[in-house]
Amino acid sequence: MIKYEDLYEVLRREKNNDALQKMPAGFMKDFSEFIHENKKAITKSDDFFADDIMRYKKEYENSMVLFKELILRRKKKLLNLVFIANETSVMKKDFENMLSFEKDLFDSLLSSVEQTDKLIAMLLLNGYADSDKANVLITEDVEPFVDMSGDSVGPFSKGDTVLLDKKVADILVGSQKAVNV
């Protein structure tokens, strides 16, 4: 089982290095057991102000602070790795030093950043930079109408290509009065 001093040492190594540090085997399980043992020690006595209870309580509080700081530092490093992996196409750098939930977070964040880059590229290629808009080709004449914002839109003639609010465009496409371009 991990001790308070071990947790402090893990945090110290993480603070002093730019790269993700290798965590001791079974770190999360050991830390969880350590916290549960401290909780048991705190609650087992009737004398809440006994010296041992106060020591366990302080150790518990300090351990939680150290753990939260450790996780925060590791998240920041993961974010940096995501940006590096996205920009350089170097995949899974420091992957072996990640905990299982950090690997999942890394993959999820990298996927989100890649999707955003694809969306930005698509928007730039289409000549506009507003993802709430859609280009549609009008397939039937459309009388003027009021959009979601209360603004008057139209009229449109068959064959017109127009840039509309995505929700309005979806309604026109759904009613077969337009097709996405």
FENHUUR-V800016 format. One record per pair of residues at least 12 apart in sequence whose ideal C-beta (glycine too) atoms are under 10 Angstrom apart, sorted by the first residue. I is the first residue (numbers start at 1). GAP is how many residues later the second one is. D is the distance in Angstrom with one decimal. If there is no record, write none. Layout:
BEGIN
{{I GAP D} {I GAP D}}
END
This chain:
BEGIN
{{1 25 9.5} {1 28 9.3} {1 29 5.5} {1 30 9.1} {1 31 9.9} {1 32 5.3} {1 33 5.8} {1 36 7.3} {2 22 7.4} {2 24 8.7} {2 25 7.0} {2 26 9.8} {2 27 9.1} {2 28 4.0} {2 29 5.5} {2 30 9.3} {2 31 7.7} {2 32 4.9} {2 33 9.5} {2 61 9.2} {3 27 9.3} {3 31 7.3} {3 56 9.5} {3 60 9.7} {4 30 7.9} {4 34 9.0} {4 54 9.9} {4 55 5.5} {4 56 9.4} {4 58 7.1} {4 59 5.9} {4 62 8.1} {6 18 7.3} {6 21 8.9} {6 24 8.1} {6 25 9.0} {6 28 8.7} {7 17 9.9} {7 20 9.0} {7 23 9.4} {7 24 6.8} {7 27 7.7} {7 52 9.9} {7 55 8.9} {7 56 5.9} {7 57 9.9} {7 59 5.2} {7 60 6.7} {7 63 7.6} {8 54 8.7} {8 55 9.0} {8 58 6.2} {8 62 9.7} {9 15 9.4} {10 12 9.8} {10 13 6.8} {10 14 6.9} {10 17 7.2} {10 21 9.1} {10 56 8.4} {10 57 9.2} {10 60 6.3} {11 54 9.8} {11 55 5.2} {11 56 8.2} {11 58 6.1} {11 59 4.7} {11 60 9.9} {11 62 7.7} {12 54 9.6} {12 58 9.8} {13 57 9.7} {14 55 8.6} {14 56 5.8} {14 57 9.7} {14 58 9.9} {14 59 5.1} {14 60 6.6} {14 63 8.1} {15 54 8.4} {15 55 8.8} {15 58 6.6} {17 56 9.9} {17 60 9.2} {18 59 7.6} {18 62 8.6} {19 58 7.3} {19 61 9.8} {19 62 9.0} {19 74 8.6} {19 75 5.7} {19 78 7.3} {20 53 9.3} {20 54 6.4} {20 57 5.1} {20 58 7.4} {20 60 9.6} {20 61 7.4} {20 73 8.9} {20 74 4.5} {20 75 9.1} {20 76 9.1} {20 77 4.3} {20 78 6.4} {20 79 9.4} {20 82 7.9} {20 86 9.9} {21 49 9.7} {21 52 9.5} {21 53 8.5} {21 56 9.0} {21 73 9.2} {21 76 6.3} {22 72 9.4} {22 74 7.6} {22 75 4.8} {22 76 9.6} {23 47 9.2} {23 51 8.8} {23 74 7.3} {23 75 8.8} {23 76 6.1} {23 79 9.3} {27 43 9.6} {27 72 7.4} {28 39 9.8} {28 71 6.5} {28 72 8.6} {28 73 8.3} {31 32 7.9} {31 35 9.8} {31 36 6.5} {31 39 9.4} {34 25 9.2} {34 26 9.1} {34 29 6.9} {34 33 9.6} {35 24 10.0} {35 25 6.8} {35 28 6.6} {35 29 7.4} {35 32 8.2} {37 19 8.8} {37 23 9.5} {38 17 9.8} {38 18 5.3} {38 19 8.1} {38 20 9.9} {38 21 6.0} {38 22 4.2} {38 23 9.3} {38 25 7.0} {38 26 9.5} {39 17 8.6} {39 18 9.6} {39 21 6.7} {40 16 9.0} {41 12 7.3} {41 14 9.0} {41 15 4.3} {41 16 8.8} {41 18 9.0} {41 19 8.5} {42 12 9.2} {42 13 9.7} {42 14 5.0} {42 15 5.2} {42 16 10.0} {42 17 9.4} {42 18 6.4} {43 13 9.5} {43 14 9.9} {44 12 9.4} {71 28 9.5} {71 30 9.8} {71 31 9.2} {74 23 9.3} {74 24 8.4} {74 25 8.0} {74 28 6.5} {74 31 9.6} {75 27 8.2} {75 30 7.6} {75 34 9.8} {77 17 7.8} {77 20 9.4} {77 21 9.5} {77 25 9.2} {78 16 8.8} {78 20 7.4} {78 24 5.9} {78 25 9.4} {78 27 6.1} {78 28 5.5} {78 31 7.1} {78 32 9.7} {79 26 9.3} {79 27 9.2} {79 30 6.9} {79 34 9.7} {80 13 9.9} {80 14 9.9} {81 12 5.7} {81 13 6.1} {81 14 8.8} {81 17 8.7} {81 21 9.6} {81 25 6.5} {81 28 9.0} {81 29 8.6} {82 23 8.9} {82 24 6.3} {82 25 9.3} {82 26 9.3} {82 27 4.5} {82 28 5.1} {82 29 9.5} {82 30 8.6} {82 31 5.9} {82 32 9.6} {83 26 9.2} {83 27 9.3} {83 30 7.3} {85 21 8.0} {85 24 9.4} {85 25 5.7} {85 28 8.6} {85 29 9.3} {86 23 9.1} {86 24 6.3} {86 25 9.9} {86 26 9.8} {86 27 4.8} {86 28 6.3} {86 30 9.3} {86 31 7.0} {87 26 9.4} {87 30 9.6} {91 15 9.8} {91 16 9.9} {91 19 8.1} {92 14 7.8} {92 15 9.0} {92 18 9.1} {93 13 9.6} {94 12 9.1} {95 12 9.7} {116 15 9.9} {119 12 6.3} {126 37 9.1} {126 55 8.6} {127 36 9.0} {128 35 6.5} {130 33 8.5} {130 35 9.3} {130 36 9.1} {131 35 7.7} {132 32 9.9} {132 33 6.3} {132 34 5.3} {132 35 8.2} {132 37 10.0} {133 29 9.9} {133 30 5.3} {133 31 6.7} {133 32 6.4} {133 33 6.2} {133 35 9.5} {133 36 7.8} {134 28 9.3} {134 29 7.4} {134 30 6.1} {134 31 7.8} {134 32 4.7} {134 33 9.0} {134 34 8.4} {134 35 3.8} {134 36 7.4} {134 38 9.4} {134 39 8.3} {134 44 9.3} {134 46 6.3} {134 47 8.3} {135 26 6.3} {135 27 7.4} {135 28 5.5} {135 29 8.1} {135 34 7.9} {135 43 9.7} {135 45 7.2} {135 46 4.2} {136 20 9.0} {136 24 8.8} {136 25 7.2} {136 26 6.1} {136 27 8.1} {136 28 6.1} {136 30 9.9} {136 32 8.9} {136 33 4.8} {136 34 9.2} {136 36 6.1} {136 37 6.4} {136 41 8.9} {136 42 4.0} {136 43 6.5} {136 44 5.9} {136 45 6.1} {137 19 10.0} {137 21 9.2} {137 22 7.4} {137 23 7.5} {137 24 5.3} {137 25 8.4} {137 35 10.0} {137 36 9.7} {137 41 6.2} {137 42 5.2} {137 43 7.9} {137 44 5.2} {138 16 9.2} {138 17 9.6} {138 18 4.5} {138 19 6.7} {138 20 5.9} {138 21 6.6} {138 22 4.4} {138 23 7.5} {138 24 6.6} {138 26 9.8} {138 34 7.5} {138 39 6.7} {138 40 5.1} {138 41 8.7} {139 17 10.0} {139 19 6.3} {139 20 8.4} {139 21 9.8} {139 33 8.8} {139 34 9.3} {139 37 6.8} {139 38 6.1} {139 39 5.8} {139 40 6.0} {140 16 8.8} {140 17 9.3} {140 18 5.8} {140 32 9.1} {140 35 8.9} {140 36 7.6} {140 37 4.7} {140 38 8.0} {141 13 9.4} {141 14 7.2} {141 15 7.0} {141 16 5.6} {141 17 5.5} {141 18 9.6} {141 19 9.2} {141 36 8.5} {142 12 5.3} {142 13 6.1} {142 14 4.3} {142 15 8.1} {142 16 8.7} {142 18 8.6} {142 20 9.4} {142 30 6.9} {142 33 9.3} {142 35 5.5} {142 36 7.7} {143 12 5.5} {143 13 8.7} {144 12 8.8} {145 23 8.5} {145 26 9.3} {145 27 9.5} {146 22 9.9} {147 17 7.8} {147 18 5.9} {147 20 8.0} {147 21 5.0} {147 24 9.2} {148 17 6.4} {148 18 9.9} {148 19 5.5} {148 20 6.7} {148 23 9.2} {149 16 7.5} {149 18 9.8} {149 19 9.4} {151 14 9.1} {151 17 9.8} {153 12 8.3} {153 15 6.6} {153 19 9.8} {154 14 9.7} {154 18 9.7} {156 16 8.5} {156 21 8.4} {156 22 8.0} {158 19 9.2} {158 20 9.8} {160 18 8.9} {161 17 9.4} {161 20 6.0} {162 16 8.1} {162 19 9.3} {163 18 9.4} {164 14 8.4} {169 12 9.7}}
END
